[in-house]
Amino acid sequence: MAAKAKSSGGNGNIVVVAGTDEGLVKERALELYREMTGGVDDGFTHETIDGVADNSDKAHEICGSTIQALQTLPMFGGDKVVWLRNASFLSDDVTGRSERTLSGVEALRKVLEAGVPQGVKFLVTASAPDKRRAFWKFLEKAAEVEVHDRIDTSREGWQDQVARLVDDRARDLGLRFEPDALALFVMLAGEATQQIGNELEKLDLYLGERRTVTEQDVFTMVPLSRAGIVFEIGNALQKGDAARAIALIDQQLEQGDSAIAIIRASIIPTVRNLFMAKVVGDTMKVPTNNYQSFAGALDRLPEIERAWLPQKKTGGVNVYPVFLALRGAAAFTLDGLRKAMEATLKADQALVTTGLDHRLVLHRLIAEITATRPQKRMAARS
C-alpha cells in the first residue's frame, strides 16, 4: 500500500486525513466527505473552508472562519459537516511557525477541546502537518486520524510496495500487467498515488478492449520521471546499449544532476544487482521464472546463504531488484561482472578524489561495463 493509515481516538465527529501522498489524501477526504454528507450538499447545510494560507494573517483568518462555521448551526436544521480543506498553515514553515498563526490554531484547538456542537462533524485535511505541535497531538487523541504518506523510495523494498499498489489499482480497471511491463511502470511512474492513477487511466483508454499491458505499452504512454531515467540508465547497461546510457547520463548532467548522484543512484546499484543475480542464477537452485516463487525460495535459504544479498530494513531479502536483473545478468559472465564492479569502484573514487572531467569518467565507465558483456560482441559479429 502507498498509504500508512492509522486510526486514533475520538467519537467520529472530528476526522483528520493527512500525509505527503497528496493525491491519496484528496481522494480519501472526498470519499469521507460524501459519506458524512450522505452525498448531498445543497450549498447551505455544509461548509468547506479553503485552508491554503499565504501568510500568517490569512492563517489566523482561516482559523476564525472555521470556528465560526463550527459554532453556526445549519439554517434548516439537521446535521452539518465543516471541512477545513488543505490546511497548509499546519506545516512546519514560516507561516506555520508565526505567532499570529499559532494563536489562531490555539483558538481553534480550544473550541474543539470544549466539544463540537451536537450534529456537527469536522473534517480536516493537510498534506504535511507538523506532528510535534500541540494541535496535532490534540487531534491524535480527540479525532479519528488517517495518515497517508508517500512510499519512501530511499528505503529498500519500495518497488515491492509500489508494485502491489499498481496491481491493486490496475485490477480495479480490469488491467493485467506482464511482469516486465509492471517493473517498468513502477520505475517510470514513481511512488505518488495520483500520478500512478493518472498513468493507469491513460493506459486503460489507450488499450481499449485489450486488457494486458505490455512493456511497449508502458514505454509508449508513461513519461520518464527522474526515477524512471535512473532506471533507464540501468536498463540500457543491462542491454549493453552504451549509446542510450550515455545519452541519458548527458541529459541528467545538463539538467544539473551530479555525476556522483548518477553513479550512486543508477550505475552502482545496477552492477551490484547484476552480479548478485548472476550468482543466484548460476549457483543457487531457485526458480527464476516467477517472482513469487523466486522471492519465496530466497527467503527460505539458510541465513548464511542470503546474508550477503540486499536486505530490507524490516527484515528479509530485498528481492525485487535482484529479480529484475536476472534477465540482464544472463548476458554477462561472472568474471565480466567482477571486472564491471571493479571499474565502477574506481570510477566512483575518481569522481570523489580527482579533478578528472566527470562526464568523461562516466562515459568511460559505461564503455567498460558494456564491454564485459560478451553476448553483445558476439551478436555484433554475427
Secondary structure, 3 states (H helix, E strand, C coil): CCCCCCCCCCCCCEEEEECCCHHHHHHHHHHHHHHHHCCCCCCCCCEEEECCCCCHHHHHHHHHHHHHHHHCCCCCCCCEEEEEECCHHHCCCHHHHCHHHHHHHHHHHHHHHHCCCCCEEEEEEECCCCCCCHHHHHHHHHCEEEECCCCCCCCCCHHHHHHHHHHHHHHHCCCEECHHHHHHHHHHHCCCHHHHHHHHHHHHHHHCCCCEECHHHHHHHCCCCHHHHHHHHHHHHHCCCHHHHHHHHHHHHHCCCCHHHHHHHHHHHHHHHHHHHHHHHHHCCCCCCCHHHHHHHHHHCCHHHHCCCCECCCCCECHHHHHHHHHHHCCCCHHHHHHHHHHHHHHHHHHHHCCCCHHHHHHHHHHHHHHCCHHHHHHHHC
